[in-house]
Amino acid sequence: MLARRDKGLPDIRDDIRDDIRDDVGGDVGEGTGHDAGDAADDLVFKALASPARRRMLDALKEAPRTTGELCAAVSFLDRTTVLQHLRVLERAGLVTGRRVGRERHLALAPMPIRRIHDRWISSYMRAAVDLLDELGAE
């Protein structure tokens, strides 16, 4: 790893560490006048902003996995970094975990993404379709 830095090549781990520091830092929505729904949406958007976390969600979308299996699926990250990202995903409600013996089984929780879709994407999609209808009528 030192050799990569000495050559001036970017190290993705530095970027990921910075993202985690920002994400785990303060409470989203605190003191901003957001209601609880806005704060929850903020956590989801922030969690989805990281490419590493999106790859983790993609892996969980395929099938539920243990923590070890998830670490293997995103092998470009070390285990500690995966666990930090996992904490951000769980805080946003995007991932659920349960202990089974010594293992922790993780699954994608689709409801926060559905809430984002219902609130934001579907209404903007309707507006775009209406605009296309208006253009077609001219």
Phi, psi and omega in degrees: 000323178296324180298322179295319181289323180297328180278357179081012179279142180291144178249115183302332181296325177297316179297318180295318178301318178296318178300316182294317178302317179295318186286321183276345183311259185260175178281132179287137177087352183291121177074015183251000181083007177286147170272179185299322179295318178295319180296320178295318177296321178300318179297320180294312180300318180295320178295321181284348182290339183268126177300324180295317180291325176296322177295323178296318178295321177300318179296320180285337177293325179295317181188151173301149183219159170280168178300318179298318178294322178294318177300320179292327181290332178241060188294348176286352177247146174281164186302318181299318179294319177300317180295324177293316177296321179299321178299319178295317180295320179291320179298326178279353180081013182276340182226139174244150179224147175217144180277135173228099186065234180271351183264156174244118182265129185247145178217152176287135175251102189284347186299319178298323178291322177297320179298319177296316179301310183297320184280320188251302191292313184296321180291323177290327178294316178300317180297321179293319179295318178299318179296318179296322176297317179297318179295322180291331181284341183282000000 
